[in-house]
Every structure is written in structure tokens, then in C-alpha cells.
Amino acid sequence: MIDADALWRALRARHPRLRVALPADARVTAQHRGERYEFRSRLDAVGQILRLAWVSDAFLAQALYRAKARLQALGVPVLPRLAHRLAMAIAQISIGDPVLIEPGVYIIHGQFVADGLVEIGSGVIVAPFVTIGLRAGDVRGATIESNVSIGTGAKVIGGVTVGAGAQIGANAVVVDDVRAGATVVGAPARPTAQGAG
Ligand SMILES: CC(C)(COP(=O)(O)OP(=O)(O)OC[C@H]1O[C@@H](n2cnc3c(N)ncnc32)[C@H](O)[C@@H]1OP(=O)(O)O)[C@@H](O)C(=O)NCCC(=O)NCCS
């Protein structure tokens, strides 16, 4: 029989520490915003994290997701739900408990939903109105490898793998694996002539 508690513990133990995830998220966010992204010291990193929480649309909500994930890993009650609610209220970011996001992901504006056994690699860029979700009856979600760019309104459905460096076009509906480096568009998403990878 599957021990669901053990599975959750193993999953939560894989969430990155805040001291690793937050500076990495801040670096890629600042870089994509065309701002200074090399931090001179830990204090400088804290200052930049606070600045981004104030000036960027989604960073505070992303940080709240990070806090939720770590608090859950530490077994803290109540506060994770509060952090989740705040992330939804601030930037419409709803990242489910089983979702694992590596340090260093850029969520451009918010309006991002992900749930299920989804893994998102470092360097991934998520435009607004993106959903990474499940096929009915299957909890396995997508694996989004590093440096994938997901265009606005795109949906990634089911246990597909999107290979490193791929680009998913605006409004694409991804239901099959995407090769590393490919560019896919449309519903269902298919490689463009130029970006077949
Ligand atoms: C998919 C994308 C990355 C392709 O960019 P590109 O490599 O420069 O490709 P091109 O613009 O040369 O387009 C290649 C082909 O795909 C088509 N295409 C491009 N984007 C498309 C999309 N989202 N949906 C459907 N077709 C698309 C083009 O019409 C073109 O078709 P053709 O070969 O028949 O003429 C880009 O169009 C895109 O959708 N980016 C997302 C941007 C975004 O979400 N911005 C919001 C930020 S907040």
C-alpha cells in the first residue's frame, strides 16, 4: 500500500531552502527586468529581494509560494495556507503543494496556476495566464526542464516533458513531449518550421 504521508514528506524535503531559492529567483527576475543581478553581499541580496517584492508584479507572490513550500517541509501548520492565499490575492499565483520549482525561475506578471506532480527547472520563464495542469484522473504533471520559456496563455496538460530551452508560444496547448530547444505553437502544440529543435 502507498504511504501517502511518506510520499509527501519525501516531496517536501526536496523543496529548496529559502536562502537558496529567494536570491536565485531575485537574480533571474532582476536580470530579465534589465536590472543589476549580481549581488555584492547577503545584505545586498536581501535589499534586492525587498526591492523586487515592491516593484515587480509577481515577485512577492512567488516568495510567498517559496515560504509556503518551506513551512510545509518544516511541518508548520496554518501559515502555509495563509501564504498561499496571499499569493493568490497579490498576483493570482496558485502553485499547488506537490509542485516543485527549482531556484531561479522568473514569473513575469503573475496569473499562473500549476498543480499536480509538476517539476519546473531553473531559468524557466512563465508569462501571464499560464496553466500547468493535469489530465483528468492522473496526478502526474509536467516536467519543465531548465530555461524553458512559456508564453502568455499557454497550457501544459498532463505528464509531458518539455525539454531544456524549449519555447512554448502564446496560447499553445501542450499535450505531448516537446524536444529540447524546440519552439511549439498552437493547439495541440506543434513545432514551428524554424524551431523544430
Ligand atoms: C512562439 C514564439 C516564441 C515564436 O517566436 P519566433 O521564433 O520569433 O517565431 P516567428 O515569429 O518567426 O513565428 C514562426 C511561425 O509561428 C507562428 N507563430 C508564432 N507565434 C505563434 C503563436 N503564439 N501561436 C500560433 N502561431 C504562432 C508565426 O505566425 C510563424 O508562422 P509561419 O511560419 O507560418 O509564418 C513567439 O511567437 C511567442 O508566442 N512568444 C510568446 C511571447 C509572450 O508570451 N509574451 C508575453 C510576455 S508578458
The ligand as an SDF file (V2000), in Angstrom:
LIG
                    3D

 48 50  0  0  0  0  0  0  0  0999 V2000
    6.2970   31.1390  -30.2710 C   0  0  0  0  0  0  0  0  0  0  0  0
    7.2460   32.3190  -30.3430 C   0  0  0  0  0  0  0  0  0  0  0  0
    8.2990   32.1920  -29.2280 C   0  0  0  0  0  0  0  0  0  0  0  0
    7.8950   32.2410  -31.7180 C   0  0  0  0  0  0  0  0  0  0  0  0
    8.7500   33.2750  -31.9390 O   0  0  0  0  0  0  0  0  0  0  0  0
    9.7440   33.1950  -33.2080 P   0  0  0  0  0  0  0  0  0  0  0  0
   10.7000   32.0580  -33.0390 O   0  0  0  0  0  0  0  0  0  0  0  0
   10.2980   34.5720  -33.3820 O   0  0  0  0  0  0  0  0  0  0  0  0
    8.8180   32.7520  -34.4070 O   0  0  0  0  0  0  0  0  0  0  0  0
    8.1220   33.6210  -35.5470 P   0  0  0  0  0  0  0  0  0  0  0  0
    7.5310   34.8670  -35.0090 O   0  0  0  0  0  0  0  0  0  0  0  0
    9.1140   33.7090  -36.6740 O   0  0  0  0  0  0  0  0  0  0  0  0
    6.9230   32.6410  -35.9890 O   0  0  0  0  0  0  0  0  0  0  0  0
    7.1610   31.3910  -36.5870 C   0  0  0  0  0  0  0  0  0  0  0  0
    5.8150   30.8500  -37.0770 C   0  0  0  0  0  0  0  0  0  0  0  0
    4.9870   30.5390  -35.9450 O   0  0  0  0  0  0  0  0  0  0  0  0
    3.7760   31.3350  -35.9650 C   0  0  0  0  0  0  0  0  0  0  0  0
    3.5400   31.7190  -34.5780 N   0  0  0  0  0  0  0  0  0  0  0  0
    4.3310   32.4600  -33.7700 C   0  0  0  0  0  0  0  0  0  0  0  0
    3.8120   32.5290  -32.5410 N   0  0  0  0  0  0  0  0  0  0  0  0
    2.6480   31.8550  -32.5690 C   0  0  0  0  0  0  0  0  0  0  0  0
    1.6730   31.5780  -31.5840 C   0  0  0  0  0  0  0  0  0  0  0  0
    1.7990   32.0010  -30.3430 N   0  0  0  0  0  0  0  0  0  0  0  0
    0.6050   30.8240  -31.9480 N   0  0  0  0  0  0  0  0  0  0  0  0
    0.4650   30.3730  -33.2130 C   0  0  0  0  0  0  0  0  0  0  0  0
    1.3910   30.5800  -34.1990 N   0  0  0  0  0  0  0  0  0  0  0  0
    2.4600   31.3290  -33.8640 C   0  0  0  0  0  0  0  0  0  0  0  0
    4.1090   32.5200  -36.8890 C   0  0  0  0  0  0  0  0  0  0  0  0
    2.9360   33.0400  -37.4570 O   0  0  0  0  0  0  0  0  0  0  0  0
    5.0190   31.8590  -37.9020 C   0  0  0  0  0  0  0  0  0  0  0  0
    4.2120   31.0940  -38.7920 O   0  0  0  0  0  0  0  0  0  0  0  0
    4.6400   30.9340  -40.3310 P   0  0  0  0  0  0  0  0  0  0  0  0
    5.9560   30.1570  -40.3260 O   0  0  0  0  0  0  0  0  0  0  0  0
    3.5100   30.1440  -40.9190 O   0  0  0  0  0  0  0  0  0  0  0  0
    4.7820   32.3000  -40.8730 O   0  0  0  0  0  0  0  0  0  0  0  0
    6.5150   33.6790  -30.1450 C   0  0  0  0  0  0  0  0  0  0  0  0
    5.7240   33.9780  -31.2930 O   0  0  0  0  0  0  0  0  0  0  0  0
    5.5890   33.6740  -28.9240 C   0  0  0  0  0  0  0  0  0  0  0  0
    4.4220   33.2440  -28.9440 O   0  0  0  0  0  0  0  0  0  0  0  0
    6.1530   34.1870  -27.7840 N   0  0  0  0  0  0  0  0  0  0  0  0
    5.4320   34.3670  -26.5620 C   0  0  0  0  0  0  0  0  0  0  0  0
    5.5090   35.8260  -26.1670 C   0  0  0  0  0  0  0  0  0  0  0  0
    4.7330   36.1400  -24.9180 C   0  0  0  0  0  0  0  0  0  0  0  0
    4.0290   35.3420  -24.3560 O   0  0  0  0  0  0  0  0  0  0  0  0
    4.8760   37.3790  -24.4760 N   0  0  0  0  0  0  0  0  0  0  0  0
    4.2110   37.8460  -23.2710 C   0  0  0  0  0  0  0  0  0  0  0  0
    5.2200   38.2880  -22.2720 C   0  0  0  0  0  0  0  0  0  0  0  0
    4.4490   39.0400  -20.8990 S   0  0  0  0  0  0  0  0  0  0  0  0
  1  2  1  0
  2  3  1  0
  2  4  1  0
  2 36  1  0
  4  5  1  0
  5  6  1  0
  6  7  2  0
  6  8  1  0
  6  9  1  0
  9 10  1  0
 10 11  2  0
 10 12  1  0
 10 13  1  0
 13 14  1  0
 14 15  1  0
 15 16  1  0
 15 30  1  0
 16 17  1  0
 17 18  1  0
 17 28  1  0
 18 19  1  0
 18 27  1  0
 19 20  2  0
 20 21  1  0
 21 22  1  0
 21 27  2  0
 22 23  1  0
 22 24  2  0
 24 25  1  0
 25 26  2  0
 26 27  1  0
 28 29  1  0
 28 30  1  0
 30 31  1  0
 31 32  1  0
 32 33  2  0
 32 34  1  0
 32 35  1  0
 36 37  1  0
 36 38  1  0
 38 39  2  0
 38 40  1  0
 40 41  1  0
 41 42  1  0
 42 43  1  0
 43 44  2  0
 43 45  1  0
 45 46  1  0
 46 47  1  0
 47 48  1  0
M  END
$$$$
